[in-house]
């Protein structure tokens, strides 16, 4: 996750203390010294929508053998023991779980910050107030464009209007809320409109996700944006973020799942002669550590299986019903993929292996490489930097 706001303006938000630490490169099992990883818990596979790019392949049906309330509480106890700083409740649609509020409140009580990733369609004013009252740190609502574009991706007509109501209800009760927008070939033209939208609706945070080829998202591999479109998207995001700042609008803008974004920002400012800003960006890039799936980031699926991130559920390291999370997360002896992710540089191939920015990017996203090539350690096909920019050819 790259904080465009942090890189441009050195402004501090909660997650930045996990994303930008001096010893990020040295960490093997957590986000920072004395911490475990940030954990995404896909608490249910059931969902009331059917999104085209859903990495879970969720549907509107009940799935058997998901963690019970008692098992989930034991899991949260284990996370607290391992000093996990944040538990992101995701799905499916996590608000479909009848015990969501019980479990989120329990995580807060145990010192694990609960956050929520939701499609927003179930957030009434009453639900928004309960979310705020139990201490959920942040609510991210997925929106992949404005009305017609969003509903096409979400697979249900009216999803946009319901999500809008959810956003408005969160804002009304003072719950911290933001958007999650997955960039692809069909909605890249919506970027400027999304910035207009968050200004008009008084939304203070937006995360722009790069497409990862997982679940139903794997079927969209050939609908991903081109390298040129990716560069244009980052130009738009940076331009609009600077515009907000110039007009005194404090918004937290982030990009997710493509760590060459930060390198691109540095190179653009350097090229423009903005040396002071370029140096500031580079300072934070060096503190970030790049992609840290399997190190500072983990996922647990609805059935208790532990994975390196939410997009890499075909690689499994154990089940929290059988072993403590911390024991699974540190067991590199029996899991070559987990061991490799914690020390991946010698395993990387192609452009990634030869890239001069490898220490800062850490090989980007392995699941995209595997989906495209069949090789987990191949180059990430979504790196849009040129050979010259990564040091393979001389300019």
C-alpha positions as CSV (number, residue, x, y, z in Angstrom):
1,X,0.0,0.0,0.0
2,X,1.4,3.4,-1.1
3,X,0.3,6.6,0.6
4,X,0.4,9.2,-2.2
5,X,-0.5,11.8,0.5
6,X,2.4,10.7,2.7
7,X,4.9,10.7,-0.2
8,X,3.9,14.2,-1.4
9,X,3.2,16.0,1.8
10,X,4.8,14.0,4.6
11,X,1.5,14.0,6.4
12,X,0.9,11.3,9.0
13,X,-2.1,9.0,9.2
14,X,-2.7,5.9,11.4
15,X,-1.5,3.3,8.9
16,X,1.7,5.2,8.0
17,X,3.4,4.0,11.2
18,X,3.0,0.5,9.8
19,X,3.8,1.3,6.2
20,X,6.9,3.5,6.7
21,X,9.3,2.3,9.4
22,X,13.1,2.5,9.4
23,X,13.6,-1.3,9.8
24,X,10.9,-2.5,7.3
25,X,13.5,-4.4,5.3
26,X,14.6,-6.3,8.4
27,X,11.1,-7.6,9.4
28,X,10.3,-11.2,8.6
29,X,7.1,-11.8,10.6
30,X,5.4,-8.5,11.2
31,X,4.7,-4.9,10.1
32,X,7.2,-3.4,12.5
33,X,9.4,-4.2,15.5
34,X,7.4,-6.0,18.2
35,X,4.3,-6.5,16.0
36,X,2.7,-9.2,14.0
37,X,1.3,-8.7,10.5
38,X,-1.8,-6.8,9.5
39,X,-4.4,-9.6,9.1
40,X,-7.3,-9.7,6.6
41,X,-9.9,-12.1,7.8
42,X,-12.4,-13.0,5.1
43,X,-14.9,-13.8,7.8
44,X,-17.5,-15.2,5.4
45,X,-17.7,-16.2,1.8
46,X,-21.4,-15.3,1.5
47,X,-22.2,-12.1,-0.3
48,X,-25.3,-10.2,-1.4
49,X,-23.5,-9.1,-4.6
50,X,-21.6,-10.9,-7.4
51,X,-18.6,-8.7,-8.4
52,X,-16.8,-9.5,-11.6
53,X,-13.4,-9.2,-10.0
54,X,-14.1,-10.9,-6.6
55,X,-10.9,-12.7,-5.5
56,X,-13.1,-14.9,-3.2
57,X,-15.6,-16.0,-5.9
58,X,-18.3,-15.2,-3.4
59,X,-22.0,-15.7,-4.0
60,X,-25.4,-15.3,-2.3
61,X,-25.5,-18.7,-0.6
62,X,-24.5,-20.1,2.7
63,X,-21.1,-21.8,2.9
64,X,-20.6,-24.6,5.4
65,X,-17.8,-25.0,8.0
66,X,-16.9,-21.3,8.4
67,X,-15.4,-20.4,11.8
68,X,-17.9,-20.3,14.6
69,X,-18.2,-17.4,17.0
70,X,-16.2,-19.4,19.7
71,X,-13.5,-20.4,17.2
72,X,-13.3,-16.8,15.9
73,X,-12.8,-15.5,19.4
74,X,-10.0,-18.0,20.0
75,X,-8.5,-16.8,16.7
76,X,-8.6,-13.2,17.9
77,X,-7.0,-14.2,21.2
78,X,-4.1,-15.7,19.2
79,X,-3.8,-12.6,17.1
80,X,-3.6,-10.5,20.3
81,X,-0.9,-12.8,21.7
82,X,1.1,-12.3,18.5
83,X,0.7,-8.5,18.7
84,X,-1.2,-8.2,15.5
85,X,-2.0,-4.4,15.1
86,X,-5.0,-4.5,12.8
87,X,-7.7,-7.1,11.9
88,X,-9.5,-6.2,8.7
89,X,-12.9,-7.9,8.5
90,X,-13.7,-8.7,4.9
91,X,-15.7,-11.2,2.9
92,X,-17.8,-12.0,1.1
93,X,-19.8,-9.4,2.9
94,X,-18.7,-9.3,6.6
95,X,-21.9,-7.6,7.7
96,X,-23.8,-10.7,6.7
97,X,-22.2,-12.5,9.7
98,X,-24.7,-12.2,12.6
99,X,-21.8,-12.1,15.1
100,X,-19.8,-9.3,13.3
101,X,-20.4,-6.7,16.0
102,X,-19.6,-9.2,18.8
103,X,-16.3,-10.2,17.1
104,X,-15.3,-6.6,16.1
105,X,-16.0,-5.4,19.7
106,X,-14.0,-8.4,21.0
107,X,-11.0,-7.5,18.8
108,X,-11.1,-3.9,20.0
109,X,-11.2,-5.1,23.6
110,X,-8.2,-7.4,23.0
111,X,-6.1,-4.5,21.6
112,X,-6.4,-5.5,17.9
113,X,-7.7,-2.6,15.9
114,X,-10.8,-3.7,13.9
115,X,-11.4,-2.3,10.4
116,X,-14.0,-3.2,7.9
117,X,-14.0,-3.8,4.1
118,X,-17.6,-3.9,2.9
119,X,-19.7,-3.3,-0.2
120,X,-21.7,-0.8,1.9
121,X,-25.1,-1.9,0.9
122,X,-26.1,-3.1,4.3
123,X,-25.0,0.0,6.3
124,X,-28.2,1.7,7.5
125,X,-27.9,4.7,9.9
126,X,-28.4,2.3,12.8
127,X,-25.6,-0.1,11.6
128,X,-23.3,2.9,11.0
129,X,-23.8,4.1,14.6
130,X,-23.1,0.6,15.9
131,X,-19.9,0.4,13.9
132,X,-18.8,3.7,15.3
133,X,-19.8,2.8,18.9
134,X,-17.8,-0.4,19.0
135,X,-14.7,1.4,17.8
136,X,-14.2,0.2,14.2
137,X,-11.2,2.3,13.1
138,X,-12.1,2.6,9.5
139,X,-14.7,1.5,7.0
140,X,-13.7,0.9,3.4
141,X,-16.6,0.8,0.9
142,X,-16.0,-0.7,-2.5
143,X,-17.1,1.4,-5.4
144,X,-15.8,0.7,-8.9
145,X,-17.2,3.7,-10.7
146,X,-20.3,5.8,-10.6
147,X,-23.8,4.4,-11.0
148,X,-24.0,2.3,-14.2
149,X,-20.3,1.3,-14.2
150,X,-20.4,0.2,-10.6
151,X,-23.6,-1.8,-10.9
152,X,-22.2,-3.6,-13.9
153,X,-19.1,-4.7,-11.9
154,X,-21.1,-5.5,-8.8
155,X,-23.5,-7.7,-10.6
156,X,-26.7,-6.3,-9.0
157,X,-28.7,-3.3,-10.1
158,X,-29.1,-0.7,-7.4
159,X,-25.9,-1.6,-5.7
160,X,-24.5,1.9,-6.3
161,X,-27.5,3.6,-4.6
162,X,-27.3,1.3,-1.6
163,X,-23.5,1.8,-1.3
164,X,-24.1,5.6,-1.5
165,X,-26.6,5.3,1.4
166,X,-24.0,3.4,3.4
167,X,-21.4,6.1,2.8
168,X,-23.8,8.9,3.7
169,X,-24.8,7.1,6.9
170,X,-21.2,6.6,7.9
171,X,-20.4,10.3,7.3
172,X,-23.6,11.3,9.2
173,X,-22.5,9.5,12.4
174,X,-18.9,10.6,12.2
175,X,-17.5,7.2,11.3
176,X,-14.2,7.3,9.4
177,X,-15.0,6.0,5.9
178,X,-13.4,5.8,2.5
179,X,-13.7,4.3,-1.0
180,X,-12.0,1.2,-2.5
181,X,-11.7,1.4,-6.3
182,X,-10.2,-1.3,-8.4
183,X,-8.6,0.1,-11.6
184,X,-9.2,-1.8,-14.8
185,X,-9.7,-1.2,-18.5
186,X,-13.5,-0.6,-18.1
187,X,-13.4,2.0,-15.4
188,X,-10.1,3.9,-15.8
189,X,-12.0,6.7,-17.4
190,X,-13.9,7.2,-14.1
191,X,-10.8,8.4,-12.1
192,X,-11.4,12.1,-12.3
193,X,-15.1,11.6,-11.5
194,X,-14.1,9.6,-8.4
195,X,-12.1,12.6,-7.2
196,X,-15.0,14.9,-7.9
197,X,-17.2,12.4,-6.0
198,X,-15.2,12.2,-2.8
199,X,-15.0,16.0,-2.7
200,X,-18.7,16.4,-3.2
201,X,-19.6,13.7,-0.6
202,X,-17.1,14.8,2.0
203,X,-15.2,11.5,1.9
204,X,-11.7,11.9,3.2
205,X,-10.0,8.7,2.0
206,X,-9.8,6.6,-1.2
207,X,-7.7,3.6,-2.1
208,X,-7.0,2.9,-5.7
209,X,-6.4,-0.9,-6.2
210,X,-4.5,-2.4,-9.1
211,X,-6.2,-5.5,-10.4
212,X,-4.8,-8.8,-9.1
213,X,-5.6,-11.9,-11.1
214,X,-7.3,-14.1,-8.4
215,X,-10.8,-15.7,-8.0
216,X,-13.1,-14.2,-10.6
217,X,-10.5,-11.5,-11.2
218,X,-8.4,-14.1,-13.0
219,X,-11.0,-14.1,-15.8
220,X,-10.3,-10.3,-16.2
221,X,-6.5,-10.8,-16.8
222,X,-6.8,-9.5,-20.4
223,X,-9.0,-6.6,-19.2
224,X,-6.3,-5.1,-17.1
225,X,-4.9,-1.7,-18.0
226,X,-1.9,-1.4,-20.2
227,X,1.4,0.0,-18.9
228,X,0.6,3.4,-20.6
229,X,-2.8,3.4,-18.9
230,X,-1.2,2.7,-15.6
231,X,1.2,5.6,-16.0
232,X,-1.7,7.9,-17.0
233,X,-3.8,6.7,-14.0
234,X,-0.9,7.6,-11.6
235,X,-0.5,11.0,-13.3
236,X,-4.2,11.6,-12.7
237,X,-4.1,10.5,-9.0
238,X,-1.0,12.6,-8.3
239,X,-2.4,15.7,-10.1
240,X,-5.7,15.5,-8.3
241,X,-4.1,14.8,-4.9
242,X,-1.9,17.9,-5.3
243,X,-5.0,19.9,-6.3
244,X,-6.8,18.9,-3.1
245,X,-3.8,20.0,-1.1
246,X,-3.5,23.4,-2.9
247,X,-7.2,24.1,-2.1
248,X,-6.8,23.1,1.6
249,X,-8.8,19.8,1.3
250,X,-7.2,17.2,3.5
251,X,-7.7,13.8,1.8
252,X,-5.8,10.6,2.3
253,X,-5.1,9.1,-1.1
254,X,-3.5,5.7,-1.5
255,X,-2.7,3.1,-4.2
256,X,-2.6,-0.6,-3.5
257,X,-1.0,-3.7,-4.9
258,X,1.6,-2.2,-7.3
259,X,4.7,-0.9,-5.6
260,X,6.2,0.5,-8.7
261,X,3.7,3.4,-8.2
262,X,6.0,5.0,-5.6
263,X,9.1,4.6,-7.9
264,X,7.2,6.1,-10.7
265,X,6.3,9.1,-8.5
266,X,9.9,9.6,-7.6
267,X,11.1,9.4,-11.2
268,X,8.4,11.9,-12.4
269,X,9.4,14.5,-9.7
270,X,13.1,14.0,-10.4
271,X,12.5,14.4,-14.2
272,X,10.5,17.6,-13.5
273,X,13.4,19.1,-11.5
274,X,11.6,18.9,-8.1
275,X,14.6,17.6,-6.3
276,X,13.4,18.3,-2.8
277,X,10.1,16.5,-3.3
278,X,11.8,13.7,-5.1
279,X,14.2,13.2,-2.2
280,X,11.3,13.2,0.2
281,X,9.5,10.5,-1.8
282,X,12.6,8.4,-2.0
283,X,13.1,8.6,1.7
284,X,9.7,7.1,2.4
285,X,10.0,4.6,-0.4
286,X,13.1,3.2,1.3
287,X,11.2,2.9,4.6
288,X,8.3,1.1,3.0
289,X,9.9,-2.3,2.2
290,X,7.8,-2.8,-0.9
291,X,5.4,-5.8,-1.2
292,X,5.4,-7.6,2.2
293,X,2.9,-10.4,1.6
294,X,4.0,-13.2,3.9
295,X,5.8,-10.8,6.2
296,X,3.8,-7.8,7.3
297,X,0.5,-8.9,5.7
298,X,-1.5,-12.1,6.0
299,X,-5.0,-13.4,5.3
300,X,-7.2,-16.0,7.0
301,X,-10.1,-17.4,5.0
302,X,-13.6,-18.1,6.3
303,X,-12.6,-21.7,7.1
304,X,-9.5,-20.8,9.1
305,X,-6.8,-21.4,6.6
306,X,-3.8,-19.0,6.6
307,X,-2.5,-17.5,3.4
308,X,0.1,-14.8,2.5
309,X,-2.5,-12.4,1.4
310,X,-6.2,-12.4,0.3
311,X,-5.3,-12.9,-3.4
312,X,-3.0,-15.9,-2.8
313,X,-5.4,-18.4,-1.2
314,X,-4.1,-21.3,-3.4
315,X,-1.0,-21.3,-1.1
316,X,-2.0,-22.5,2.4
317,X,0.2,-22.7,5.5
318,X,-2.1,-24.1,8.2
319,X,-5.4,-23.7,10.0
320,X,-6.1,-21.6,13.0
321,X,-8.4,-24.3,14.3
322,X,-5.4,-26.6,14.7
323,X,-2.5,-24.2,15.5
324,X,-2.0,-20.7,16.9
325,X,-1.7,-18.1,14.2
326,X,1.7,-17.0,15.3
327,X,3.0,-20.6,15.2
328,X,1.8,-20.9,11.6
329,X,3.2,-17.6,10.5
330,X,6.7,-18.3,11.7
331,X,6.8,-21.9,10.5
332,X,9.1,-21.6,7.4
333,X,10.5,-25.1,7.8
334,X,7.5,-26.8,6.3
335,X,6.3,-24.1,3.9
336,X,8.7,-23.2,1.0
337,X,6.4,-20.4,-0.3
338,X,6.2,-18.7,3.1
339,X,9.9,-19.1,3.6
340,X,10.5,-17.7,0.1
341,X,8.3,-14.7,0.6
342,X,10.2,-13.7,3.8
343,X,13.5,-13.8,1.8
344,X,12.4,-13.6,-1.8
345,X,15.2,-11.7,-3.6
346,X,17.3,-14.8,-4.5
347,X,14.3,-16.5,-6.0
348,X,13.0,-13.7,-8.2
349,X,13.5,-14.0,-12.0
350,X,13.4,-11.9,-15.1
351,X,13.1,-8.1,-14.9
352,X,12.4,-8.2,-11.1
353,X,15.6,-10.0,-10.4
354,X,17.7,-7.4,-12.4
355,X,15.7,-4.3,-11.4
356,X,17.7,-1.6,-9.6
357,X,14.6,-0.8,-7.5
358,X,14.3,-4.3,-6.1
359,X,15.1,-3.3,-2.5
360,X,12.3,-0.8,-2.7
361,X,9.6,-2.8,-4.5
362,X,10.5,-6.3,-3.2
363,X,9.3,-8.0,-6.4
364,X,5.8,-6.6,-6.4
365,X,2.9,-9.0,-6.5
366,X,3.7,-12.7,-6.8
367,X,0.1,-13.9,-7.5
368,X,-0.1,-11.8,-10.7
369,X,3.2,-13.3,-11.9
370,X,2.0,-16.8,-11.2
371,X,-1.4,-16.3,-12.8
372,X,0.2,-14.9,-16.0
373,X,3.2,-17.3,-16.3
374,X,2.6,-20.3,-14.0
375,X,5.8,-19.3,-12.1
376,X,5.4,-17.8,-8.6
377,X,8.8,-16.2,-8.8
378,X,8.5,-14.7,-12.3
379,X,8.4,-11.0,-13.0
380,X,5.1,-9.2,-12.1
381,X,3.5,-8.4,-15.5
382,X,1.9,-5.3,-14.1
383,X,5.2,-3.5,-13.6
384,X,4.8,-0.5,-16.0
385,X,8.3,0.9,-15.5
386,X,10.5,0.9,-18.7
387,X,13.7,-1.1,-19.0
388,X,15.6,2.2,-18.9
389,X,13.8,3.2,-15.7
390,X,14.7,0.0,-13.9
391,X,18.3,0.0,-15.1
392,X,18.3,-2.7,-17.7
393,X,19.3,-0.3,-20.5
394,X,21.1,3.0,-20.5
395,X,19.3,6.2,-21.5
